[in-house]
Amino acid sequence: MRENIEKYIELIIGSILLSLGIYLFVTPNGINFGGAIGIAQIIEYFIVKMVPSLGHMNLVGIINFMINIPLFVMGFKIMNKEFCLKTLISLVVQTITLSILPKQSIVIMPDMLSNCIFGALMCGIGVGLALQSSGCCGGMDIAGVCLSKIKPGFSVGKLSIIINSILFTICAFIFDLQTSLYSIIFVAILYFISDRIHYQNINMTVLIFTKKENMKNVIMERTGRGVTYWMGKGAYTDTEQYILFCAVNKYEIRNFKKIVNEIDPKAFVTISEDQEIDGGFEKRL
């Protein structure tokens, strides 16, 4: 129960950080966020062009929420209900935060690159925290997670590259090439930061040496991960033992070690981080 509450707090903090990063660094500098928020920024630009009286309002949050409605419906059909609830909470927090704050036009730092870096750091931490809480901030995250769920070999990165390439090309024509290039720098740093925080993106492989026959069954039952095993012998004692191999993500490793310790406190375990895994490995949040 406590861990679940902590995840919701993490989600809300992440969503607020993301919104503040957009408000303080992205919007005043004309940087395009990319993804659904980037689309919302461009739509807002054209709305204000057509209806100048709306120029004092911050419409990005509301437009982003509307864009996310069909994506959320898609996620609701494919993903588990907890993921959908957390994503909805994140979207509501973003919409409220961006809507209640007055439109920001003052640039915090005169150097555009500094604004890009600090904005990407704040937004990247926010996105990473939301993903780490087993939810997401909406937009392309929903589409990417759903597609990776349907097609295990699907590259979420490719989807983001395609969408953002189109957006940044539009920005280059609407605004100028410099704005487009700074937007690319911003998004690149943001993705790097969020991936470092989002442990589920870090794959790990585990080797367990144990004499407990039921270890493999307990791991499969409690983690839902597949286990490959074979028999081996210790060279010193010449006694038989089970050698178990399992692939997990970094977020699961704490629970994994807890299970192993419960079954066999004397088990010898080796863990390798940041492994490339192809095939039927299930990506999880």
N, C-alpha and C positions, 0 to 999 in steps of 0.2 A: 504493500500500500504506500509506504513512504517513498519507495523508488519511483512509483508511478506518479506521485505528486511532484517529485523533483523533476521528472521529465516534462510535465506540463509547465512548471516554472521556467525550465530551460527553454521550452518552446516559445513562451511569451517574451522572455528576455531577448531571445534571438530575433523574434519578429520586430520588437521595438528597436533593437540595434540596427536592423536592416532599414527600417523606416527612417530613423535618425540619420543614417549614412546617406540615404537618398535626399533627405531634406537639407542637410548641412553641406554636403559636398557635391552631390550629383546634379541636382536641379539648378543651383546658382551658377554652376560652371557650364551648363548646357551639355553635360556628358550624357550619352545615351546608355542606359543600364543594360540593354540587350534583353532578349526573351520577351515575356508578356508585359513586363513593366516598360521595356523599351518601346513596344508597340503602343502602350498607353500614353507614353510621352509624345509620340508622333501624332497620335489622334488628338491629344490635348492641344498641340500646336495648331492644328488645322481648325479645331473648334474655336479657339481664341481668335484666329485670323478671321473667321466668319462672324463670330459674335464677340467683338472687343470688350463688351461690358462684363464678360466672364473672366477677363484677364487677371483680376485680383484674387480669383478662387484657385485653390489647389485641387485640380480634377483628376490627377494621376491615380490616386487611391481608389476612387469610385470607378473609373474606367478600367483599371486593372482588375477590380472585383468582378465586373461584368464580363470581361474577357475570360476570367477563370471559371465562370459558371458552366459552360459546356465541358471544359477540361475536368472540372470537379465531378460532373455527372459520369464521365468516362472512368475516372478513378474510383467512384463509388461502386461501379459494376465489377471492377477488376480487383481492387485492393481491399484489405480488411477494413472493418468499420472504425477501428481505433485510428488507423492511418488517416482515414477520411475526416474524422472528427478533429484531429490535431491540425490537419491542413486547413479546415474551415476556420478553426480558432485563429490560426496564423493569419489568414486572409482578413478576418474581421479586425484583428489587432492592427494590421498594416493599414487597412482602410480608415479606421478611426484615427490612428496616429497621424497619417498624412492629411486627413481632411480637417482635423481641428487645429492644426498648426497653421499660422498665417503664411502666405506665400513668401518664401525666402529669396531675396535677390542680392543680398550682400555676400560677397565672396570672402570666405574666412582667411585664406592665404592668397597673396598676389600671384604666386607661382602655380600654374595650371597642373604641372606634374605632381607637386606636393598634394594638391587637392585630390588628384587621381589616386595616389598611393594611400592616403589616409582614408578616403572614402571607400576604396576597395578593401582595406583592412577591416573597417567597421562593418561593412555589408557582408564581407566574406565570413567573419566571425558569426554574424547573425544567421546567415544561411546554414553554416556548419552546425551551429547549436540546434537549429530547427530540425535538421536532418538527423542529428545525433539523438534527438528526443523521439525518434521513430515517426516523425511527421515530415512536412516540408513546407516551403513558403509559397507553394502554388506555381502557376506558370509552366515553364518548360520542365520543371522538376516533376510535376504530376505526369506529364506526357512521357518523360524519359523513364520514370519508375514503372509506369504501366507497360510501356513497350518492352522494357528489359524483363518484365515479369512474363509477358507473352512469348517473347523471343529471347532466350538466355544469352544468345551471342550478339544481341543488339548493342550498338555503341551509342550511349547517351551523348557522348562528346560530339559525335558526327551530327546529331540532330541540332545541338546548340550551335555548332559551327555554321550549318546551313542557314538557320534562322537568323543568327547574328550577322552573317555575311550580307544577307539581304537588307537587314536593318541599317548596317553601317554604310552600305552603298547609298541607301536613301538619304541618310544623314549627310553624306558628302555632297549630294546634289542640293538638298534643302538648305543646309547651313554652309559648311566649308569642309575641306579635306582635313584640316587640323583637328576639328572637333571629332571627326570620324576616327582619326588615328589615336587621339587621347581616349576615346571610348573603347577602342581595342585594347589599349594598355590597361585601362580600368578593369575590363571584364577578365582579361588574362590573370591579373593579380587576384581578383575576387575568386575565380575558380580554383586557383592554387591554394589560397587560404582556406576556403571551405572544404576542399578535399583533405587537407591536413587535419582539420578538426573532425570531419565526418569519418569516424573510425570504420564504418561499414565499407568504405571504399578500399580499405587496406586488407588484402587477403593474407591469410596465414596458414601454414601447414603444421600439423602436430604429429609427432611420433611418440607412442606410449609403450613402454616395456613393463608388462605386469604378469603376475601369475593368476590373477582373478579372471575366471572364464566368463563371468557375467558382465564384465566391464563394457564389452562391445554393445551388448543389448541395452544396457542402461543409457549409454551415450546416445544411441539411436532414438530411444524412447523419449529422452528428456531434451534433446537438442533438435531432433528432426534431421540431423546430418547423417550421411552415409559413412560407413566405416569399412575399410579394407584391413584384413588381418592375415597373418601367417605365423607359423610356429618358428621359434628360434632357440638357440642355446647360448648361455653365457660361457665364454671361453674359460673363465677361471673356475666356476663351479660345475660346469657341464650339465646344468639343470635346464629343463625346458621352460619356456615362458612365451606368452602371447605378445606379438608385436602388432600394434594397431596404428593405422594411418588415417588421418581425417583432415579435411580442409574446412576452415571456418573464416569468418572475418574478425577483425580486431575487437569489435564491440562484443562479440560472443566469448572471447577468450577467458574473461574472469569467471563466468559461469561454468565454462568448460573445465577449468582447473579445479573449481570447487567440487564438481561431480567426480572427477578423477580422484581427488583427495579423500572424498567420502568413501569411495569403493576400495581404494588401495592407497593409504598414506605413504607406502614405501615404493610406489610406482615411479619409474624413471621416465621423465618427460622431456622431450626436446621440441622447441618451438622456433619456426623460421618465419620471419616477417617479410611483407611486401613481395609475395610470390605471384607470378603470373599464372593464372589458372584458366584453362580452356575446357570446353565440353559442357557437361551437365551441372556445373556448379551454380546453385541457386543464389542470386543476389537478394539480400534482405535489408530491410530497414529495422 
